[in-house]
Amino acid sequence: MTTMASAKSALLTQLKAESGLSGIQVTYGDAGGAQRRECVFIGDISSNSVTPESFTQGRGRQLEDYNIQVFVCVSSKPESVQAAESRAATLATVVENSVADTPNLGGGVTGLFFSEVVAMSMETSEAGADGPSVVIEMSVRILARLS
């Protein structure tokens, strides 16, 4: 059985417990119109591949390898674009350190070998009714053994 839903849920639980994200909206999915000025949310899962752990006859163990998107969003009306980018980078560092410090996501995902942040990108918009807006998209790789 896939670990995708349980890993996504465990990642959310771990991020909600981070002291560096205290007071920040942390959600399971895009908060849409309810999104606050600073928000971290778990996005889609991509690149799921399942491969045999070893080549044997019959039903063998398989490895599941995929990426969970995490978005860090900051919109800051009174601040400059540079300040918004700096704040978004600070929050992204909290996410990155959380995954690095607890790669087993609290131990609640059966078969999980590890998680790791493998990529980040930043998109910045300077204009808008709400001022500067920054979105950092992070990719958290998950490797697990299927049961």
C-alpha positions as CSV (number, residue, x, y, z in Angstrom):
1,M,0.0,0.0,0.0
2,T,1.3,3.5,-0.9
3,T,2.7,5.7,1.8
4,M,1.8,9.0,0.0
5,A,-1.1,10.0,2.2
6,S,0.5,9.0,5.5
7,A,3.8,10.8,4.6
8,K,2.0,13.9,3.6
9,S,0.0,13.9,6.9
10,A,3.1,13.2,9.0
11,L,5.0,16.1,7.3
12,L,2.1,18.4,8.1
13,T,2.1,17.3,11.7
14,Q,5.8,17.8,12.0
15,L,5.7,21.3,10.4
16,K,2.8,22.4,12.7
17,A,5.0,21.4,15.7
18,E,7.9,23.5,14.6
19,S,8.6,26.5,16.9
20,G,9.9,28.5,14.0
21,L,6.5,28.3,12.4
22,S,4.6,29.3,15.5
23,G,1.8,31.7,14.5
24,I,2.2,30.9,10.8
25,Q,-0.7,29.3,8.9
26,V,0.3,25.7,8.1
27,T,-2.2,23.7,6.1
28,Y,-2.7,20.3,4.4
29,G,-3.5,22.0,1.1
30,D,-3.8,25.5,-0.5
31,A,-5.8,27.7,1.8
32,G,-7.1,29.6,-1.2
33,G,-9.0,32.8,-0.2
34,A,-8.5,32.0,3.4
35,Q,-4.7,32.2,3.1
36,R,-3.0,34.5,5.5
37,R,-0.1,36.8,4.7
38,E,2.4,34.1,5.8
39,C,1.5,30.6,5.0
40,V,3.1,27.2,4.6
41,F,1.0,24.5,2.8
42,I,1.5,21.0,1.5
43,G,0.9,20.7,-2.2
44,D,0.7,17.8,-4.6
45,I,2.7,14.6,-4.8
46,S,4.7,14.0,-8.0
47,S,7.1,11.6,-9.6
48,N,5.9,8.5,-7.8
49,S,7.9,5.5,-9.0
50,V,7.7,2.0,-7.6
51,T,10.6,-0.3,-8.2
52,P,11.4,-3.8,-7.0
53,E,13.8,-3.9,-4.0
54,S,15.4,-7.0,-5.4
55,F,14.7,-9.4,-8.2
56,T,13.1,-12.5,-7.0
57,Q,10.3,-14.8,-8.0
58,G,6.8,-14.1,-6.6
59,R,5.7,-11.1,-4.8
60,G,8.8,-9.2,-3.7
61,R,9.3,-6.0,-1.7
62,Q,9.1,-2.7,-3.6
63,L,10.5,0.7,-3.0
64,E,8.4,3.9,-3.5
65,D,10.1,7.1,-4.4
66,Y,8.2,10.4,-4.8
67,N,8.2,14.1,-4.1
68,I,5.8,16.1,-1.9
69,Q,5.5,19.8,-2.8
70,V,5.7,22.3,0.1
71,F,4.9,26.0,-0.5
72,V,6.0,28.9,1.6
73,C,4.0,32.0,0.8
74,V,4.6,35.6,2.0
75,S,2.7,38.7,1.0
76,S,3.6,41.8,2.8
77,K,1.9,45.1,2.0
78,P,4.1,47.5,4.1
79,E,7.4,45.6,3.4
80,S,9.7,45.8,0.4
81,V,10.2,43.0,-2.0
82,Q,13.6,42.2,-0.5
83,A,12.1,42.0,3.0
84,A,9.3,39.6,1.7
85,E,11.9,37.4,0.0
86,S,14.1,37.4,3.1
87,R,11.1,36.4,5.3
88,A,10.0,33.6,2.9
89,A,13.6,32.3,2.9
90,T,13.7,32.3,6.7
91,L,10.4,30.2,6.8
92,A,11.7,27.9,4.1
93,T,14.9,27.3,6.1
94,V,12.7,26.2,9.1
95,V,11.0,23.7,6.8
96,E,14.3,22.5,5.4
97,N,15.8,22.1,8.9
98,S,12.7,20.3,10.1
99,V,13.0,17.7,7.4
100,A,16.8,17.4,7.8
101,D,16.6,17.1,11.6
102,T,13.7,14.5,11.5
103,P,13.9,12.7,8.2
104,N,11.7,9.9,9.5
105,L,8.8,12.4,9.9
106,G,8.3,11.4,13.5
107,G,8.3,7.6,12.8
108,G,4.6,7.3,12.0
109,V,5.0,6.3,8.4
110,T,5.3,2.5,7.9
111,G,8.2,1.6,5.7
112,L,9.7,5.1,5.4
113,F,13.4,5.2,4.9
114,F,13.9,8.9,4.8
115,S,12.7,12.3,3.6
116,E,14.9,15.1,2.3
117,V,14.5,18.5,0.7
118,V,15.9,18.1,-2.8
119,A,14.9,21.3,-4.6
120,M,13.7,24.8,-4.1
121,S,12.5,27.6,-6.4
122,M,11.3,31.2,-5.6
123,E,8.8,33.2,-7.5
124,T,8.4,36.9,-6.7
125,S,5.8,39.4,-7.7
126,E,6.5,43.1,-6.8
127,A,3.2,44.6,-7.8
128,G,-0.3,43.9,-6.6
129,A,-3.1,45.1,-4.4
130,D,-1.5,43.3,-1.4
131,G,2.0,44.5,-2.1
132,P,5.0,42.1,-2.8
133,S,4.3,38.4,-2.9
134,V,6.8,35.6,-2.7
135,V,6.2,31.9,-3.1
136,I,9.0,29.4,-2.5
137,E,8.2,25.9,-3.8
138,M,10.1,23.1,-2.1
139,S,10.3,19.5,-3.1
140,V,10.6,16.9,-0.3
141,R,11.7,13.5,-1.6
142,I,10.3,10.5,0.2
143,L,11.8,7.0,-0.1
144,A,9.8,4.1,1.5
145,R,9.4,0.4,1.3
146,L,5.9,-0.7,0.4
147,S,4.3,-3.4,2.6
